[in-house]
Amino acid sequence: MPAKTPRELGYRMPAEWHPHAATWLCWPRPDGASFPNRYQEVLPAFGEMVRALAPHESVHINVRDDEVAAIARRTVGESTANVFYHHIPSYEPWCRDHGPIFLARGHELAVVDWRYNAYGNKYRLHDDDDAVPQRIAELLNLPIFSPGIVLEGGSIDVNGAGTLLTTTSCLLNPNRNPTLNQQQIEQYLRDYLGVSNVLWLGDGIAGDDTDGHVDDLTRFVNPTTIVTAVEPDPHDDNYWPLQENLKRLHAMRDQDDQPLRVVELSMPGVIEYDGQRLPASYANFYIANHVVLLPTYRNPTTDKAAIDTLQNFFPDRRVVGIDSTNLIWGLGSFHCLTQQQPAV
């Protein structure tokens, strides 16, 4: 008899605003691919992120070796309580994508270990990244489910009530699971995340090496409301793809066949480095206990508008803007770096 799926066993993926026991991170290594020539410049954002989280939940930081552990401790500050370090190696820091997806069933947790191939084998070294979920599951003594297909955590977002949001440009890309069609992938999402309703957006934003992760585009902020990135400049490369996604969202319905409330979240404008367009977006925020970490980009007008928009939906949390202008050189921000462990 085949093994039962997480859904059959009663597990589901909670929404990000569900109370957390912890946030997991993977600290970047100096010789990694993510921050060439700017490693020292991105460390302050990492330190600020950890210090913003630690008063409200445990922060578990995976470090590759003693050198990386020492860098992390210096950056965070030795006096910061509620921060724990683990010698779990990874090549890159994008724990959202290669880390564990936690499922809950009553007072029990489990881990889903999707395969990770570095965004369609764009980066050569990723075997250690792919092993992170197994290592964390062993550390926490949790059951682990392995679907056997490629999926990054940043490619999905759930409302905790049965609906999942993703993009065709990523999950249907032949560099992920070329033998699977849309219906087969949807079945994996239902079986391993406990959802019943899968909604598909189209293309991602300019400069995104993930082929269109949804966490740069559109996010649930409560079970019935979505915020979605829009670009006001019709001459910008992001204008039409984001308009198409907006149109799709207005036609979508949730797991109860009800329309979603759609709220627009303006983009920060063009952010470049050495002539390279970077995927700067306010949608890459992270919802933690009592705080929401929002990437900002030194644009006072759009930064404030994004903070005000999100603050309306999180009256019990403080939206904390953290400068991500250097961090986005790695092609990701705070949601890409974090992975929540639900409290049960």
N, C-alpha and C positions, 0 to 999 in steps of 0.2 A: 504493500500500500504506500503511495507517495506521502512524503512528509506534509503535514498541514502548513498552510501559509500563515503569516502573522494575522491576516484578516480573519481567517477561520478560527484562529486561537483567541481572537478578541482584542488584538493590539491595534493601535492607530497612532499616527503622528500628531501630537498636539500642536496647536497654533503657537507662534513664537511668543505671544503675550501671555501664554500659560505660565504660572510661576516656575522659576528656574531653581534648580539646585546648584547649577554651576554654568560657567561659560568655559569652553575649551578653545585654546589657541595653539598654533605652531609658530615658534619664533623663527624669523628669517635668519639664514646663515650669510655671512659676509660675502662668500663666493657664489651665492645663488644666482639664478637667472632673473629673478624678479626686479631687482633694483641695481642694475649695472651702473657703477660710478656714482651712485647716490645713496649708498647704504647708510652712512652716518646721518644724512639729511632726513631719512624717514624714521629714525629711531624715536625722536621726540613724540611723534604721533602714536607710536606703539605704547610708549610709557604713559601718555595721557589717557589712552583708551583703557589700559589696565587700571590705572588709579581711579578712573570714573566708574568702573565696574565693581571694584573690590569692596567698597562699603556696602554693597547691596547683594552680592552673591559671591561664592567661591570662584576663583579664576585658576584654571589648571593650564599650565603652559608646558607644551612639549618642546624639548630642546634636543638638538642633534648630538651635542657632545659638551664637554666641560667648557670649551671656549665660548660656545653659544650661550650656555647657562650663565657664565660670568657676565657676558654682555647684557643679557636679559635682566639679571639682578641689578646691575649698575643702572640700567635705563629705568626700570620700574621703581627702584629704591628699596633698600634692604628693610626699611622700617614699615613698608606697606604690608599690612596683615591680610589674611584670607587669600594669599597667593601661593600656589603650590607648583613645584617644578617636577617634571617627569622626563627621564631619558628615553623618550620615544622619538626616533629620528624621522625627519622628513627633509625633502630637498627644498620645498617652497612653503610659504606660510599660509596658503589658502585653505584653511581648515574647513571652511564651509563646503568646499568642493570635494576634498579627499577624505575628510573626517567622517565619523560615524553619524548616521541619522538615528536619533533616539526615538523609540516607540514606547507607549505607555499602555498598561492594562491594569486599571485599578491602582494598587500600590506597587506594581511591578514595572520594571523597565526591561527593554531589550534593545539590541542594536541591529540595524540593517547595514550590511557591508556591500555596497554597490562596487563594481569594478571602476577603476580610475585609470584613464589613459592619457592624462595631460592634454585635455581638450582636443582629442583627435590626433594624438602623438605629435603635437606641436613642440613639445619639449622632451629632450632625450631621456633625462633621468626622472623616473617617477615610480619606481618599484617600492621605495620606502614610503612614499606618500600613499600608495595603494594599500600598504599594510597597516596604516594608522588605525583604522576601525577595529581590526582584530586585536591590536595591542591594547587599545583602550577597553575593549570588551573583556579581555583577560584581566586587566588591572582591576576592573570593577566587578569581575565575576558575574557578567551578564550573559544571557543567551544571545546568540548571534545568528542572523539569517542572511544568507548569501544568494541573491537572485541570479548572479552570474551574468548580468548585463551592465553596460557602462551607463553611469548617471552621476552627475555632479549636483551637490546640494544647492548650489546657486541657480540651478535650472528649474527649480520648483518652488512654489509657495502655497501654503495651505491655510484654510480658514478654521481648521479644527472641528468643523461641523460636517465635513464630507466633500468639500470642493477643493480641487487642486488647480493651480494655474501654471502653465508652462508655455514654451514657444516651439513652433515647428522648425525654426531655423537651427535650433540646437538639438532637440531630442530626435528629430527626423533626419538629422545630418548623417550622411553615409559614413562619416569618420567616427561615429559612435557605435551604432548597432546596425550594420548594413543589411543584415538578414531579417530584420524585424520591421513590420509595417506599423502604422499608427494604432490600429486596433490591438495588436499584440503588445505594444508598449503601454497602452492604456490599461491593459489587463495586469501587467506587472505593477503599475502604480496602484491599482486597486488592491491587488493581492498583498503587496508588501508595505503599503502605507495606510491602508484601511480607508481609502477615499471611495466615493461612489460617483463623483462628477468631475470630469477632466475638461478644462477649458484651455483652448489653444490660441495664443497670440502669434504674430508673424515674426518680423525681423527685429534684431537688436539694434544697438546704437553704434555710431561710428567709433572706431578705435578699439572695439571689444574683441579680444582674442578668444573668447569663449563661444563664439558663433551665436550669441544672443541670449545670454542668461537673463531670466525674468527678474532677478533681483537688481538689475540696472534699469528696469522698465516699469514694473507694476507690482504693487504689494498690497496685501490685505492689512488693514489696520483694525478691523473688527470683523465678526463673521459675515456682515452684510455690506461692508464698505471697502472700496479699493481706492488707493491713490495711484495715479499713473503719470509718468513723465510726458511732458509736452514741450515742444520747441516753438517759441513765438516767432522766430525768424524764418520766413518761407524760403529763404535762400540757403539755409543751413542744411547740411546733409541729413540731419536727423528729423527734419520737419515732416516729410511725407511718411516715412516708416512709423513715426509716432502718431501721426494722424490716422493711419490705417489701423493701428492697434487701438486707438481711442474709439474708432468706429466699431470695431469688433466688440469691445467691452460694453458698449451701450446696447448691443444686441444679445449679450450673454445673460444667462440665468443661473441661479445657484442650485444647490442640491434639492431644494424645496420648490424649484421652478419659479422662483421669485427673481425679479430684476435686481441687479447689483447697484448700489449707490456708487457712482464714479466721480472722483474728485481729482482735478488736474493739479499737477505738481510741476512747476516750470523748471526747465533745465538751467544750468548755471552759465551757459554760453560756451564758447570754444576755449578749451584748455589744451595747450600744445607744449611739447618739449623737444628741442632740436628738430622742429618741423614735423613731429609726429603727433597726430590727433590722439588724444587720450579720452578714455570712456568715463568722463566726469559726469556723475548723476547724483541727484539728491535721493533717488530711490534706494540707494545702497545703505540705508540706515539699519541699525540693529536695535531690536526691542528687548530690553533687559528688565530685571526687577527694579522698579522705581525710576529708571532712566531710559531714554532713547538716545543712542549715539548717532549723530547726523554728520556726514562729511560736509565740510564747507570749503569754499574755494576763493576766499579773499574778494568776493563780490558782495559788498554790503547790502545791496538791494535784493538780489536773489537769495542770498544766505538768510536774510531776515524773513523773507516771504516763505521759504521752506520751513524754517523753525516755527513760524506762526501757524502754517498749515497743519503741521504734524501735532503741534501742541493742542490744537482743538480736539484731537481724537484721543489724547492721552492725558486726561485731567489728573490722573493719579501718578503720573510720571513726569519727570523734568526732561525736556528735550535739550540735550547738550550738543552744541556745535563744536566740532574739533577740526582744525585746519587739515584738509586732506590734499592740499595742492602738491606737496612733494610725494605723498603716499600714492597718488593716482598714477605716478610714473610706473608703478608695478602693475597697472591695469586693473586695479581693484581697490576696494576700500573696506569699511568696518564690517559690513555684512559678509563680505567675502572672507574676512579673516576669522570670523567667530562661528562657533557651533554651540547651540544651547543644549544643556542637559536638563530635562524637565524635573521638577520636584514631584515626588509621588508619596 
